[in-house]
Amino acid sequence: MADGISLGVDYLYGSGIHVGFANTGTMPGYTQWNLDAQHAFVLPEIGKLDVRLSVINTFDHIYELRNGTCIGVGIAPQYATRRGIFLGVDKPF
């Protein structure tokens, strides 16, 4: 923590779900890195205000979570979320 700023990093690893007839195959593994920064401001008329910036899937790694061949999923493949940048503001009461 430097000058009231908190930094965070998290790493997600998935080994891949079962696919194919009778779930005999496996999807490739995947990774995802997420970053965030948070700072608490104290404003004269408002008081404490927490601001957070998060980047999900920082390197915009495109990967398939499931290909639609496993039991009970149907035919639609599903991909992971692309890079997202989110800003959050929290006002404690």
C-alpha positions in Angstrom: 0.0 0.0 0.0 1.5 3.3 -1.1 -0.1 6.6 -0.4 -3.4 4.9 0.5 -3.6 2.9 -2.8 -4.2 -0.8 -2.5 -3.2 -3.0 -5.5 -4.3 -6.5 -6.2 -3.6 -9.3 -8.7 -5.3 -12.6 -9.0 -4.7 -15.5 -11.3 -7.3 -18.0 -12.5 -6.4 -21.5 -13.8 -8.9 -24.0 -15.2 -7.8 -27.5 -16.2 -10.6 -27.8 -18.7 -14.0 -29.6 -18.5 -14.9 -33.0 -19.8 -16.2 -33.1 -23.4 -17.2 -35.5 -26.1 -19.2 -38.7 -26.1 -19.7 -39.9 -22.5 -17.4 -37.0 -21.4 -14.3 -39.0 -22.3 -12.3 -36.0 -23.6 -11.0 -32.8 -21.9 -10.9 -29.2 -23.1 -7.5 -27.5 -22.9 -6.5 -25.7 -19.7 -6.7 -21.9 -19.5 -5.4 -19.0 -17.5 -6.7 -15.5 -16.8 -5.0 -12.6 -15.0 -7.1 -9.9 -13.2 -5.8 -6.6 -11.7 -7.3 -4.0 -9.4 -6.4 -0.8 -7.6 -8.4 0.9 -4.8 -8.0 4.2 -3.1 -10.0 5.8 -0.2 -10.6 9.6 -0.6 -11.9 11.9 2.2 -13.8 14.8 0.6 -14.9 17.8 2.7 -18.6 17.7 2.1 -19.0 14.0 1.3 -16.7 12.2 3.7 -15.0 8.9 2.9 -15.3 7.7 -0.6 -13.7 4.4 -1.9 -12.9 4.2 -5.6 -11.8 0.9 -7.2 -10.6 0.2 -10.8 -10.6 -3.5 -11.9 -9.4 -5.0 -15.1 -10.7 -8.5 -15.7 -8.9 -10.8 -18.2 -6.1 -8.2 -18.4 -4.3 -9.8 -21.4 -7.6 -10.4 -23.3 -6.9 -14.1 -23.6 -9.6 -15.7 -25.7 -10.5 -19.2 -24.7 -13.4 -21.6 -25.0 -14.9 -22.8 -21.7 -16.9 -25.6 -23.3 -17.4 -26.7 -26.9 -21.0 -27.9 -26.6 -20.2 -31.6 -26.9 -20.3 -32.6 -23.3 -23.4 -34.3 -21.7 -26.2 -31.9 -20.8 -24.8 -28.8 -22.5 -26.4 -28.9 -25.9 -24.7 -27.6 -29.1 -23.7 -24.1 -28.2 -20.0 -23.5 -27.4 -19.3 -21.0 -24.6 -16.3 -18.6 -24.4 -14.9 -16.8 -21.4 -15.4 -13.1 -20.8 -13.2 -10.8 -22.9 -11.2 -8.0 -21.2 -13.4 -5.7 -19.1 -12.5 -2.5 -17.3 -14.8 -1.6 -14.3 -14.9 1.4 -12.1 -16.6 1.2 -8.7 -17.4 3.9 -6.2 -18.5 3.1 -2.7 -19.8 5.6 -0.1 -19.9 4.1 3.4 -22.7 5.5 5.6 
